[in-house]
Amino acid sequence: MARKPVHTVTQREIAQSLGIHQTTVSAILSGKGERFPEEMHRRVKEAARRLGYRPSASARALRGVRSGLIGVLHFGRSKDTESHRLHEIVSAIHRQGYGPLAMPMASRVMWLKKDEVSACTVMLDARVEGLVISGFADDFDLEQLERFREMRIPTVAVAGVKLPGIPQVAEDRAQALYDMTSHLIAQGRRRIICLHRWPTGNTGFSSTMAQAAAEGFRRAAGEHHLSAQEAIFHLHPALIHSGMNAFQAGENAIREVWESGARPEAVICYDDSWAVGVYHYCSRHGIRIPDDLAVVGFENQEIGNFLDPHLTTLSLPLKAMGTKALEWLTAAIRNPVAPRLAEEKVLLPCELVVRESCGAARA
């Protein structure tokens, strides 16, 4: 059955419903109705809301009216934490009094070069007043950002990428790995392996992540006098090169460790999805968690609560990241002559979520 065409409410219909002239409605809704009494403003705006009136974007553009929109280029894999990050960014946009125009650049949704160009074109045509780059962007065409720079549209990055000239707010991965490693050592585990993906990509994103993780891991190991044979930072091929999903990557990484003859007492996984693969390997090879091997993850994905035993992990400060980024962005939008926070980077702390997989509950 054919769909009925969507009816667009006009200013004339609003005027007819109130029994007033269309020019009165037009003046009030365009912000130029100072000569009309407050009661008339209230009646017109209430009628517009009741009838579902939406102003024309093209008409606003012709009048030079600000769009009130903030664009979001969201890079995310199939993990609930990725959608949670987008949710917190969109919520922060609403709290600042703007509307979101979000474009998902996920590998299973939109990832071709022409899609990147199209997404940026849609945002520019919609006259977004600011841009948020959310998350993972190893292979994004950074030349697209020049289009926003040319239009003097302020931009911030949330997680993932630190781009030249663009402020970023992200999780403090080095401190998070330090806290997790220290926690495991406090539980009596001294032979610890940290599984991480190989650095890849054009932006250097995963390289920065690996460096931060290694820094925190090795700092904790050094402070507690673990030897190089006890504390091992193990790199495994990234998914983009191996063709594996995250579960397979985790399973293959722990298989490499076990088949090398190493017998760690604890494993820190790149993320909770990798931890699922570690669990699978352990269940097939009679390795008991946490008795034989403590397993911990990263990102606090929902799946961690459905593993047996429940997964110890680190929770990302997603709400605080979105809030901080939008404070930066809206300040730049509202005061374009103010000094820019071009090279600023803020790292926010993660929260250690202790469950049974590290052995803490039994201890």
C-alpha positions in Angstrom: 0.0 0.0 0.0 1.4 3.4 -1.0 2.3 5.7 1.8 0.4 8.9 2.4 2.4 12.0 1.7 3.6 13.8 4.8 1.7 17.0 5.3 3.9 20.0 6.2 2.2 22.6 8.4 2.5 26.1 7.0 2.4 29.5 8.7 -0.8 30.3 6.9 -2.5 27.3 8.6 -1.2 28.6 12.0 -2.6 32.0 11.2 -6.0 30.6 10.1 -6.3 28.5 13.3 -5.8 31.7 15.4 -7.8 34.0 13.2 -4.9 36.4 12.6 -2.8 37.6 9.7 0.0 35.4 8.3 2.4 38.2 8.5 1.9 38.3 12.3 2.8 34.6 12.5 5.8 35.0 10.2 7.2 37.9 12.2 6.9 36.2 15.6 8.3 32.8 14.4 11.2 34.6 12.7 12.1 36.5 15.9 11.1 39.9 14.5 7.8 40.3 16.3 8.9 42.8 19.0 5.9 45.1 18.2 3.4 42.3 19.2 2.3 41.8 22.8 3.6 38.9 24.8 0.2 37.2 24.8 0.3 37.1 21.0 3.8 35.5 21.1 2.5 32.8 23.5 -0.6 32.0 21.3 1.4 31.7 18.1 4.2 29.6 19.5 1.7 27.3 21.3 -0.3 26.8 18.1 2.9 26.1 16.1 3.8 23.4 18.7 0.3 22.0 18.7 0.1 21.7 14.9 3.6 20.3 14.5 5.0 23.2 12.6 8.7 22.9 11.5 10.5 25.9 10.0 12.0 25.4 6.6 15.8 24.8 6.7 16.2 26.4 3.3 14.2 29.5 4.3 16.3 29.9 7.5 19.4 29.7 5.4 18.2 32.4 3.0 17.5 34.7 5.9 20.8 34.0 7.5 19.1 32.4 10.5 21.3 30.0 12.6 20.4 26.4 12.1 20.8 25.4 15.8 22.3 22.1 14.7 25.5 20.4 15.7 26.8 17.6 13.5 28.2 14.3 14.9 30.5 12.1 12.8 30.2 8.9 14.9 32.7 6.1 14.3 31.7 2.9 16.1 31.9 -0.8 16.0 29.1 -3.2 17.0 29.5 -2.6 20.8 27.0 -1.2 23.2 29.6 1.3 24.6 29.8 2.9 21.1 26.0 3.6 21.0 26.2 4.8 24.7 28.9 7.3 23.7 26.7 8.6 20.9 23.8 8.8 23.3 25.8 10.9 25.8 27.0 13.2 23.0 23.5 13.7 21.7 22.1 14.2 25.2 24.8 16.9 25.9 23.9 18.6 22.6 20.3 18.8 23.8 21.3 20.1 27.2 23.2 23.0 25.5 20.0 23.9 23.6 21.0 22.6 20.2 19.7 19.8 17.9 21.9 16.9 16.7 22.6 15.8 13.2 24.3 12.5 13.7 26.0 10.5 10.9 27.0 6.9 11.8 30.2 5.9 10.2 30.2 2.3 11.4 31.8 -0.6 9.4 28.4 -2.3 9.2 26.4 0.8 8.3 28.4 3.4 6.3 32.1 3.3 5.6 32.8 3.8 1.9 34.7 6.9 0.8 31.6 8.3 -1.0 29.7 7.8 2.2 32.1 10.0 4.2 31.9 12.7 1.6 28.1 12.5 1.5 27.8 12.7 5.3 30.0 15.8 5.4 28.0 17.4 2.6 24.7 16.8 4.3 26.0 18.5 7.4 27.4 21.5 5.5 24.2 21.8 3.5 22.3 21.8 6.8 24.5 24.6 8.1 25.6 22.9 11.2 27.1 25.3 13.7 29.6 22.9 15.2 31.0 19.4 14.6 31.8 16.5 17.0 34.0 13.7 15.8 33.1 10.7 18.0 35.4 7.8 18.4 37.3 5.4 16.1 38.5 6.9 12.8 41.5 5.0 11.7 40.7 5.2 8.0 38.6 8.4 7.8 39.5 10.9 5.0 40.9 13.7 7.1 40.7 16.0 4.1 37.0 16.2 4.7 37.7 18.1 7.9 39.2 20.9 5.8 35.7 21.6 4.4 34.5 22.4 7.9 37.6 24.5 8.6 37.0 26.5 5.5 33.5 27.3 6.7 35.0 28.2 10.2 32.9 25.6 11.9 34.4 24.7 15.3 35.2 21.1 15.9 35.9 18.8 18.9 36.9 15.2 19.2 35.4 12.8 21.7 37.6 9.7 22.3 39.5 8.0 19.5 41.5 10.6 17.7 43.7 13.6 18.6 43.7 15.7 15.4 46.0 18.7 14.8 44.3 21.9 15.8 41.2 20.2 17.3 40.6 19.8 21.0 39.9 16.3 22.3 38.4 14.8 25.4 39.0 11.1 26.0 39.4 8.5 28.7 42.7 8.3 30.5 43.7 4.9 29.2 47.2 5.0 30.8 45.8 5.6 34.3 43.1 3.0 33.7 45.6 0.3 32.8 47.8 1.4 35.8 44.8 1.0 38.1 43.7 -2.4 36.7 47.3 -3.8 36.9 47.8 -2.5 40.4 44.5 -4.1 41.4 45.5 -7.5 40.0 48.8 -7.3 41.8 47.0 -6.5 45.0 45.0 -9.7 44.5 48.3 -11.7 44.5 48.7 -12.0 40.7 52.2 -11.4 39.5 52.5 -13.1 36.1 50.3 -10.7 34.1 49.8 -10.4 30.4 48.1 -7.4 28.7 46.5 -8.2 25.4 46.3 -5.3 22.9 45.7 -4.8 19.2 48.5 -3.9 16.9 48.9 -0.2 16.0 47.3 0.5 12.6 45.6 3.1 10.6 46.2 6.4 9.0 45.4 8.6 11.9 47.7 6.9 14.5 44.7 6.3 16.7 45.4 2.7 17.7 49.1 3.5 18.0 48.3 6.2 20.6 46.0 3.8 22.4 48.6 1.1 22.5 51.2 3.5 23.8 49.0 4.7 26.6 47.9 1.2 27.6 51.6 0.0 27.7 52.6 3.1 29.7 50.1 2.4 32.4 50.7 -1.3 32.5 54.4 -1.0 32.7 54.3 1.8 35.3 52.3 -0.4 37.6 54.5 -3.4 37.0 57.6 -1.4 37.7 56.3 0.1 40.9 55.6 -3.4 42.2 58.9 -4.8 40.9 57.5 -7.3 38.4 60.2 -8.6 36.0 59.9 -8.4 32.2 59.1 -12.2 32.2 56.2 -11.5 34.7 54.6 -8.5 33.1 54.2 -8.9 29.3 52.5 -6.5 26.9 51.3 -8.8 24.0 50.2 -7.2 20.7 47.8 -9.0 18.4 46.8 -8.1 14.8 44.0 -5.6 14.5 40.7 -6.7 13.1 40.9 -4.6 9.9 44.0 -6.7 8.9 43.1 -10.1 10.3 39.4 -10.3 9.2 38.5 -11.6 12.7 35.7 -10.3 14.8 36.6 -9.1 18.3 35.7 -12.4 20.0 38.0 -14.3 17.7 40.8 -11.8 18.2 40.6 -12.3 22.0 40.6 -16.1 21.6 43.5 -16.1 19.2 45.5 -13.8 21.3 45.2 -16.0 24.4 45.9 -19.0 22.3 49.2 -17.4 21.1 50.1 -16.8 24.8 49.2 -20.3 26.0 50.9 -22.1 23.1 54.1 -20.1 23.7 54.4 -21.9 27.0 53.6 -18.8 29.1 51.3 -19.5 32.1 50.0 -16.1 33.3 48.0 -15.7 36.5 46.0 -12.8 35.0 45.1 -11.4 31.6 44.1 -7.8 30.9 42.0 -7.7 27.6 42.0 -5.0 25.0 38.2 -4.7 25.6 35.3 -6.8 27.0 34.7 -8.4 23.6 38.2 -9.8 23.6 37.5 -11.1 27.1 34.6 -13.1 25.7 37.1 -14.8 23.4 39.4 -15.5 26.3 36.5 -17.1 28.3 35.8 -19.3 25.3 39.3 -20.5 25.0 39.5 -21.2 28.8 36.3 -23.2 28.8 37.5 -25.4 26.0 40.9 -26.0 27.6 39.9 -26.6 31.2 41.3 -23.3 32.5 39.3 -22.1 35.5 38.4 -18.4 35.9 39.5 -16.9 38.3 41.2 -19.9 40.0 43.7 -20.6 37.3 43.5 -17.3 35.5 42.1 -13.9 36.4 40.5 -12.2 33.4 39.6 -8.5 33.2 38.3 -6.4 30.4 37.9 -2.7 29.4 34.9 -0.5 28.5 32.3 -2.1 30.8 30.2 -3.6 28.0 26.8 -5.0 29.0 28.0 -8.5 28.0 30.4 -8.6 31.0 27.4 -9.0 33.4 26.3 -12.1 31.5 29.6 -14.0 31.6 30.2 -16.6 34.3 32.0 -15.4 36.4 31.0 -11.8 35.9 33.7 -9.8 34.3 35.9 -7.2 36.1 36.4 -4.2 33.9 36.9 -0.5 33.6 33.9 1.8 32.9 34.4 4.7 30.5 33.4 8.3 31.6 31.1 8.7 28.6 28.7 11.2 30.1 31.5 13.4 31.4 33.3 13.2 28.0 30.2 14.3 26.1 29.5 17.1 28.6 33.0 18.5 28.4 33.2 18.4 24.6 29.9 20.2 24.2 30.9 22.9 26.7 34.0 23.5 24.5 32.0 23.5 21.3 29.1 25.7 22.3 31.5 28.2 23.9 33.3 28.5 20.5 30.0 28.8 18.6 28.6 31.5 20.9 31.8 33.5 21.1 33.7 33.0 17.8 36.2 35.8 18.6 37.4 34.1 21.8 40.8 32.3 21.8 40.4 28.8 20.6 41.3 25.7 22.6 43.0 24.3 19.6 45.6 21.9 21.0 43.9 21.2 24.4 43.4 17.6 25.4 41.6 16.5 28.5 41.8 12.9 29.8 39.1 11.8 32.2 39.4 9.0 34.7 37.8 5.5 34.2 36.1 3.7 37.0 37.3 0.2 38.1 34.3 -2.2 38.2 35.3 -5.1 40.4 33.4 -8.4 39.8 34.3 -12.1 40.3 36.6 -12.7 37.3 39.6 -11.2 39.0 39.1 -13.3 42.1 38.4 -10.3 44.4 34.9 -11.5 45.4 36.3 -14.9 46.6 39.2 -13.3 48.3 
